[in-house]
Amino acid sequence: MIKPSAITSGFNNQVNPPILQRQARHRRIETTLRYDHTDDEMTKEYFNQLQAPNPEDLKPEEEAKIWLERLLANEIDLKTFKTGIDVLLPHRQKEDDIGYI
């Protein structure tokens, strides 16, 4: 019982299948792949994590776009958005209201 759960755990932690094959001492990779229970949602999550931008690598303008997307998705309110933009882009002209939103 320990061996199958260890193989499945390896797949869940994105361990390379040939490595798992050697650990399990399987002759054929097909035997090892029987323990791969990843579904489409797990695969999407994995690739989204790979493609997610690192906030430290973003330019202020790109980060401002993310703030705007969060505002439009109702994840943050207008006051939080304005404060975030003021911190990100301190050189821009400060206005009382943002008319284009």
C-alpha positions in Angstrom: 0.0 0.0 0.0 2.9 2.4 0.7 4.5 2.0 -2.8 1.4 3.1 -4.8 0.7 6.0 -2.5 4.4 7.1 -2.8 4.2 7.0 -6.6 0.9 9.0 -6.6 2.5 11.5 -4.2 5.4 11.8 -6.6 3.1 12.6 -9.5 1.3 15.2 -7.3 4.6 16.9 -6.6 5.5 17.0 -10.3 8.3 14.5 -10.1 9.6 13.4 -13.5 7.9 10.0 -14.3 11.1 8.2 -15.3 12.5 9.0 -11.8 9.3 7.5 -10.3 9.7 4.5 -12.5 13.2 3.8 -11.2 12.2 4.3 -7.6 9.3 1.9 -8.0 11.6 -0.5 -9.9 9.1 -0.9 -12.7 10.4 -2.3 -16.0 7.9 -0.4 -18.1 6.8 3.2 -17.8 3.2 2.2 -18.5 3.2 0.4 -15.1 4.3 3.6 -13.4 1.8 5.8 -15.3 -1.1 3.8 -13.9 -0.5 5.7 -10.6 -0.8 9.1 -12.3 -4.1 10.5 -11.1 -3.7 14.1 -12.2 -6.8 15.6 -13.7 -7.3 18.5 -16.1 -7.8 21.0 -13.3 -4.5 20.1 -11.7 -2.7 20.5 -15.1 -4.3 23.9 -15.6 -3.2 25.0 -12.2 0.3 23.9 -12.8 0.6 25.7 -16.1 -1.0 28.9 -14.7 1.6 28.9 -11.9 4.4 28.7 -14.5 2.9 31.5 -16.6 2.0 33.8 -13.6 4.2 36.8 -13.7 6.5 37.4 -10.7 5.4 40.7 -9.1 9.0 41.6 -8.5 9.7 41.4 -12.3 6.8 43.7 -13.4 7.2 47.3 -14.4 5.0 49.7 -12.6 2.8 50.2 -15.7 2.2 46.4 -15.9 1.4 46.2 -12.2 -1.0 49.1 -12.6 -2.8 47.1 -15.3 -3.2 44.2 -12.8 -4.7 46.6 -10.3 -7.2 47.8 -13.0 -8.1 44.2 -13.8 -8.7 43.6 -10.1 -10.9 46.7 -9.9 -12.9 45.7 -12.9 -13.4 42.2 -11.5 -14.7 43.8 -8.2 -11.9 42.3 -6.2 -10.9 45.7 -4.9 -12.8 49.0 -4.4 -12.1 52.3 -6.1 -10.4 53.8 -3.0 -7.9 50.9 -2.8 -7.3 51.1 -6.5 -6.5 54.8 -6.3 -4.2 54.3 -3.4 -2.4 51.4 -5.2 -1.9 53.6 -8.3 -0.6 56.5 -6.3 2.0 54.1 -4.7 3.0 52.5 -8.0 3.0 55.6 -10.2 4.0 58.5 -7.8 5.0 60.7 -10.8 1.6 60.8 -12.4 -0.7 63.8 -11.9 -3.0 63.2 -9.0 -6.6 64.0 -9.6 -9.6 63.9 -7.3 -11.4 61.4 -9.5 -10.7 59.1 -12.3 -13.2 59.9 -15.0 -12.5 57.0 -17.3 -13.6 54.4 -14.8 
